[in-house]
Amino acid sequence: MSQAAPKLQFLLDLQEQLGGSIPFERWMQEALYHPEFGYYAAGIRGIGRRGDFTTWPVLHESLARGIARWALANKPSGRWHLIEIGAGTGTLAAGVLRALGWWNRPQMHIVEVSPPLRQEQQTLLGRKTTWHPNMTEALAACDGSALIYSNELVDAFPARIFQNQDKVWHELALRIENGRVEETWLAPLPDTARPDSTAFATPWPEGQRIEVQESFATWRDDWRPAWKAGAILTIDYGDACPALYHRRPQGSLRAFAHHQRLEGAAAYAGFGVRDLTVDVNFSDLIAWGGPPDAELLTLDAFLARQNRKPASGHLDQFPEAGEAFKVLIQSP
Ligand SMILES: C[S@@+](CC[C@H](N)C(=O)[O-])C[C@H]1O[C@@H](n2cnc3c(N)ncnc32)[C@H](O)[C@@H]1O
């Protein structure tokens, strides 16, 4: 039996169970997080040169220094807690702790769902950091008061994909037919059944695709009551809506394999062995999480503020990243 057979059988069974096709959000959920076949559970080859993609903190310490300065400016006096969600290799947490120095050291917590990445983080960071399986448990360990940050976490939350077809929205599903993955569209979506998203407010041209990360809203609502004090920094690629989809009629979904970007149908192949990701709609994050004083700025502007430098040239390796990446600052 080839290695692909159990995965294919899993997808065929799921397809049958769901009535003939798999809504894209469910596909992305299983492709990234299925405990046996998912990319973050089993398929990830690491982050960086030898992996499928690279992230800022793996290449450069400027982000770690910016986060450390932000934390120092916002921390309470006395014992304080810092939580990173989705820490990848642990490089960013290590850089933040280094930049803070031992005399400012927080109680460091990491929330991580990927067993291989958690192991990598534990090897790098050692015993002074505490790992938690979810945010509710992490916040309980902090008595509800914590500064929280994440980098490139939200883009990995499963998205529902919709397309404007003759002024009616249809949801994308995938179907396996003769071993090939094909797109199919679910029945027209009644206005009353639309998920809560700012993306529906724009009169998009025919054929426009949008992504809605409803799974992120559900996840955040789950732990929101446990968070009483502090602030959260959400760093990711994306934009406010409608700028997010400017000149992107196909939306932003793509896969990464060995640093190669794959779009369209190519993104559906390699179930569980490729990273799947979408750009973050920060207007949705603000609409879902508030509060009224939430602040959205480019990463360049954030780093310039924290590092007290002009807003350019923070990262030679990614000259455009300082604008493409955004930082959202929110409080409970
Ligand atoms: C694209 S990687 C980014 C890693 C790291 N932050 C960096 O910048 O290098 C996404 C990370 O989020 C983690 N992750 C995804 N969903 C998560 C969740 N619901 N809770 C905690 N971690 C999650 C993944 O396992 C992985 O560590």
The ligand as an SDF file (V2000), in Angstrom:
LIG
                    3D

 27 29  0  0  0  0  0  0  0  0999 V2000
    3.2910   29.8460   10.4130 C   0  0  0  0  0  0  0  0  0  0  0  0
    3.8240   29.1960   11.9400 S   0  0  0  0  0  0  0  0  0  0  0  0
    4.5750   30.6420   12.6670 C   0  0  0  0  0  0  0  0  0  0  0  0
    5.5840   30.2730   13.7070 C   0  0  0  0  0  0  0  0  0  0  0  0
    6.2820   31.4120   14.4590 C   0  0  0  0  0  0  0  0  0  0  0  0
    5.3390   32.2670   15.1340 N   0  0  0  0  0  0  0  0  0  0  0  0
    7.1980   32.1930   13.5520 C   0  0  0  0  0  0  0  0  0  0  0  0
    6.8870   33.3560   13.2850 O   0  0  0  0  0  0  0  0  0  0  0  0
    8.2250   31.6550   13.1190 O   0  0  0  0  0  0  0  0  0  0  0  0
    2.2820   29.0150   12.8340 C   0  0  0  0  0  0  0  0  0  0  0  0
    2.4460   28.5390   14.2540 C   0  0  0  0  0  0  0  0  0  0  0  0
    1.1800   28.5840   14.9360 O   0  0  0  0  0  0  0  0  0  0  0  0
    0.9270   27.3150   15.5550 C   0  0  0  0  0  0  0  0  0  0  0  0
   -0.5360   27.2140   15.7150 N   0  0  0  0  0  0  0  0  0  0  0  0
   -1.4660   27.1290   14.7530 C   0  0  0  0  0  0  0  0  0  0  0  0
   -2.7080   27.1360   15.2860 N   0  0  0  0  0  0  0  0  0  0  0  0
   -2.5450   27.2720   16.6390 C   0  0  0  0  0  0  0  0  0  0  0  0
   -3.4470   27.3740   17.7410 C   0  0  0  0  0  0  0  0  0  0  0  0
   -4.7710   27.3310   17.5760 N   0  0  0  0  0  0  0  0  0  0  0  0
   -2.9300   27.5140   18.9780 N   0  0  0  0  0  0  0  0  0  0  0  0
   -1.5790   27.5570   19.1660 C   0  0  0  0  0  0  0  0  0  0  0  0
   -0.6780   27.4510   18.1530 N   0  0  0  0  0  0  0  0  0  0  0  0
   -1.1580   27.3150   16.9100 C   0  0  0  0  0  0  0  0  0  0  0  0
    1.6250   26.3430   14.6290 C   0  0  0  0  0  0  0  0  0  0  0  0
    1.8200   25.0830   15.1840 O   0  0  0  0  0  0  0  0  0  0  0  0
    2.9300   27.1080   14.3870 C   0  0  0  0  0  0  0  0  0  0  0  0
    3.7950   27.0190   15.5030 O   0  0  0  0  0  0  0  0  0  0  0  0
  1  2  1  0
  2  3  1  0
  2 10  1  0
  3  4  1  0
  4  5  1  0
  5  6  1  0
  5  7  1  0
  7  8  2  0
  7  9  1  0
 10 11  1  0
 11 12  1  0
 11 26  1  0
 12 13  1  0
 13 14  1  0
 13 24  1  0
 14 15  1  0
 14 23  1  0
 15 16  2  0
 16 17  1  0
 17 18  1  0
 17 23  2  0
 18 19  1  0
 18 20  2  0
 20 21  1  0
 21 22  2  0
 22 23  1  0
 24 25  1  0
 24 26  1  0
 26 27  1  0
M  CHG  2   2   1   9  -1
M  END
$$$$
